[in-house]
Amino acid sequence: MNILGISAYYHDSAACLVQDGDIISAAQEERFTRKKHDHAFPTNAIQFCLKNSNLNPADLDFIAFYDKPFLKFERILETYLAYAPKGIRSFLKAIPLWMKQKLWIKEQIAEQLTGFQGEILFPEHHASHAAAAFYPAPFQEAAFLTIDGVGEWTTTSFGIGKDNQLQILADIHFPHSIGLLYSAFTYYTGFKVNSGEYKVMGLAPYGEPKYKDLILTELIDLKSDGSFRLNLDYFDYCAGLRMTGEKFHRLFGGPPRKPESKLTQRDMDLARSVQEAVEEVVLRMARHIRQETGQKKLCLAGGVALNCVANGRILREQIFDNLWIQPAAGDAGGALGAALMVWYQYLGNQRQADEKNDFQKGSFLGPQFSNPEIETYLKENSIPFIKLESGEVPEKIADLIASEKVIGWFQGRMEFGPRALGARSILGDARSSQMQETMNLKIKFRESFRPFAPSVLGEKVSEYFDIDRSSPYMLLVAQVTPSHQRAMTPDQEKLFGLEKLKITRSDIPAVTHVDYSARIQTVHRDTNPIYWELLNKFNEKYGCPVIINTSFNVRGEPIVCTPEDAWRCFMRTNMDYLVLGNFLLDKTSQPPLKDDKDWKAEFELD
C-alpha cells in the first residue's frame, strides 16, 4: 500500500511517501528548487519520493493533501467580508491565486501525476498536525497539542491519540492565534514572518520581559486553562498586508523596526516579553491537557512546536512524564501527517509503538548520494579531493575540528524538517571562544547574536546539560550543567544587550547562550552511526563529547541537498574543509568558482 502525502501553498511545501505504514521518504520542495520556504506545488519532492522507491504515479493507492482548500477559502472570504472595505487590497491580491491554483488540488494532482488512479483524501490541517505528532511517536497512547498560525479555521487543538485513532477534544479558531501573536512580534522587531520567528526566540535572552504584562493585559485575554482571545484592535492581519496596526505601534512606543537596521535594547526586550508570554500560554495549555486527559505523555506539532525554549519549559515543569515533538513540526510535516492519517485512521490499520524508538528514523528521510556518485561529480567538474577509507573519516574530521577548522559535513540521507541533524551540517569546535563569531559572520553571513546548537553523544548528554533524556531532533532547550559553567564577574553582571555576547560562560562557550542555555541535539549510533563515530572519536581524543552543529547553508538559502549544492556553499564561504561521503576537500586546493556572480546580493536577507 503506497500513500503519498502532500503539503503546499502556504509555506514549506513538502511530500512524503508511506508504504504499509512505514515512513519511507520525505522532503521539502525548497531543497530542490533552492527557494527558501518554497510554497509551490512540491513537484520535485514528489518525484524524489517516487523515484526513491522505484514507483510510478500508477503505483500509488492514495494521495492525501494536508488540509481542506475549500474550507480554508471559506475562512478567507468570511474574514474579508467581515472587514470590508478595509481589506480590499489584500483581497484583490489573494483571490486570483485561489481561483487559478489553490482550490484545484485534484486537477493539479491529475496534471502532475499522470497515471494515478487512486483516491485523493483531504484531512483537516490540524488533524494532519495531530497525526504527524502522534503516529510517529514512541507512545501507544498520549495526549497531543497542535499550535500554529492558522489552518482552515483552527489555530490550536488538543486531544488524545490511542492505538491507531486520534480524537480532537477542543480547539481555538482564527483570528485568535498564538502563532500569529508571535509572528506579529516577529514582524514588529524587523524580521520576516514565517521565517524569522526563531530569531526572536534567539534574541530573547538578551532582553528583559518589560512588556510581558502589557502583552498579557492588552493583547491577549488568557484564561487559566490556556484558552485565550486576542484583542484584534491591535492587529492588522485579518484585513491588511501587515501584521500589526497603528494602535499596536502606539502601545509599544513606535513603528516596526526596519529590516536590517540596528537592533536596540527595546527590540530585545520585546523578544523576551513575547517569548515569556507565549511560554505562559503553552504551560497553561499543557497543565489543562494533563488534567483533562489524564495522559502522562504529550506529543507536539504545528509551527509553535518548533519553539524549543517553550518545549524545554514543559519538560522542566514536569507537567508530563515525557514529550515527543515532530521534527518537521510546521506545514512540511503536514504531508507526513496526512499520509499517516490515511493509513491508520481512514484504513484502520493497527499500530504498535516501541517505547524506546520512534518511527521517524532520525528524520533522515531525504535524498542520499553514494560514494561513486559523489566521485563522478567531483571528477567531472575537476574538483580536487582526497579519498578516505570509511573508517578514517570520523578521526580525520575530529582532528580538524580540534584544530578549530570549520567543516562542511555531507553524509547519508538529508534531514526532513528545518534542523540539520548531522547529515547536512556545518561543524566546529564548541570549546572555542571565537567560533560563534567566526561561524556567524564568516560562514553563515548572519546576525552575530544568533546562538549555535550543540551535538552531543546521547550517552553523555547529562554530563554537560541539565536534561535526563534524549533530544534527537534539536527541539529542547536545557541549561549547561553548573560543573561546566563559568561564573560572571561583577563587571560582567552589569552588561546588557549584545554586550553580553562575548562573555565566555562555560567550557563549551560556542554553544552556550547568554542565559547558559543550549538547544540540544543528542546523537545516537542507531540512527546516524558515522556522526556518532565522529563525536565518539572527538571525545576519546580531546575529552569533550560536544561539537557545534549548524545547518549547511548560508543566510537566505535552504539547507543543501546535493553534492553540487554543498560544494557551491563551501566555495562561497570561509569554511576550511568539506567532507562529501568519503571525500575530503581542502579549501586551499580548490579552483575558483566559475560563472559565479554577486551571489550574496541575490540572497533574501530574512
Stockholm file with secondary structure:
# STOCKHOLM 1.0

chainA/1-606         MNILGISAYYHDSAACLVQDGDIISAAQEERFTRKKHDHAFPTNAIQFCLKNSNLNPADLDFIAFYDKPFLKFERILETYLAYAPKGIRSFLKAIPLWMKQKLWIKEQIAEQLTGFQGEILFPEHHASHAAAAFYPAPFQEAAFLTIDGVGEWTTTSFGIGKDNQLQILADIHFPHSIGLLYSAFTYYTGFKVNSGEYKVMGLAPYGEPKYKDLILTELIDLKSDGSFRLNLDYFDYCAGLRMTGEKFHRLFGGPPRKPESKLTQRDMDLARSVQEAVEEVVLRMARHIRQETGQKKLCLAGGVALNCVANGRILREQIFDNLWIQPAAGDAGGALGAALMVWYQYLGNQRQADEKNDFQKGSFLGPQFSNPEIETYLKENSIPFIKLESGEVPEKIADLIASEKVIGWFQGRMEFGPRALGARSILGDARSSQMQETMNLKIKFRESFRPFAPSVLGEKVSEYFDIDRSSPYMLLVAQVTPSHQRAMTPDQEKLFGLEKLKITRSDIPAVTHVDYSARIQTVHRDTNPIYWELLNKFNEKYGCPVIINTSFNVRGEPIVCTPEDAWRCFMRTNMDYLVLGNFLLDKTSQPPLKDDKDWKAEFELD
#=GR chainA/1-606 SS CEEEEEECSSSSCEEEEEETTEEEEEEETHHHHCCTTCCSCCHHHHHHHHHHTTCCGGGCSEEEESSCHHHHHHHHHHHHHHHTTTTHHHHHHHHHHIIIIITCHHHHHHHHSTTCCSEEECCCHHHHHHHHHHTTSSCSEEEEEEECSCSSSEEEEEEEEETTEEEEEEEEETTCCHHHHHHHHHHHTTCCTTTSHHHHHHHGGGSCCTTHHHIIIIIEEECTTSCEEECGGGBCTTTSSSSBCHHHHHHTTSSCCCTTSCCCHHHHHHHHHHHHHHHHHHHHHHHHHHHHHCCSEEEEESGGGGCHHHHHHHHHTTSSSEEEECTTCSHHHHHHHHHHHIIIIITCCCCCCBTTBCSSGGGBCSCCCCHHHHHHHHHHTTCCCEECCGGGHHHHHHHHHHTTCCEEEECSSCBSSSSCCSSEEEEECTTCSSHHHHIIIIISCCCTTCCCEEEEEGGGHHHHBSCSSCCTTSCEEEEBCGGGBCCCCHHHHTCCGGGGGGCCCBSSGGGCCTTSEEEEEEECTTTCHHHHHHHHHHHHHHSCCEEEEEESSCTTSCCCCSHHHHHHHHHTSCCCEEEETTEEEEGGGCCCCTTCCCHHHHSCCC
#=GC SS_cons         CEEEEEECSSSSCEEEEEETTEEEEEEETHHHHCCTTCCSCCHHHHHHHHHHTTCCGGGCSEEEESSCHHHHHHHHHHHHHHHTTTTHHHHHHHHHHIIIIITCHHHHHHHHSTTCCSEEECCCHHHHHHHHHHTTSSCSEEEEEEECSCSSSEEEEEEEEETTEEEEEEEEETTCCHHHHHHHHHHHTTCCTTTSHHHHHHHGGGSCCTTHHHIIIIIEEECTTSCEEECGGGBCTTTSSSSBCHHHHHHTTSSCCCTTSCCCHHHHHHHHHHHHHHHHHHHHHHHHHHHHHCCSEEEEESGGGGCHHHHHHHHHTTSSSEEEECTTCSHHHHHHHHHHHIIIIITCCCCCCBTTBCSSGGGBCSCCCCHHHHHHHHHHTTCCCEECCGGGHHHHHHHHHHTTCCEEEECSSCBSSSSCCSSEEEEECTTCSSHHHHIIIIISCCCTTCCCEEEEEGGGHHHHBSCSSCCTTSCEEEEBCGGGBCCCCHHHHTCCGGGGGGCCCBSSGGGCCTTSEEEEEEECTTTCHHHHHHHHHHHHHHSCCEEEEEESSCTTSCCCCSHHHHHHHHHTSCCCEEEETTEEEEGGGCCCCTTCCCHHHHSCCC
//
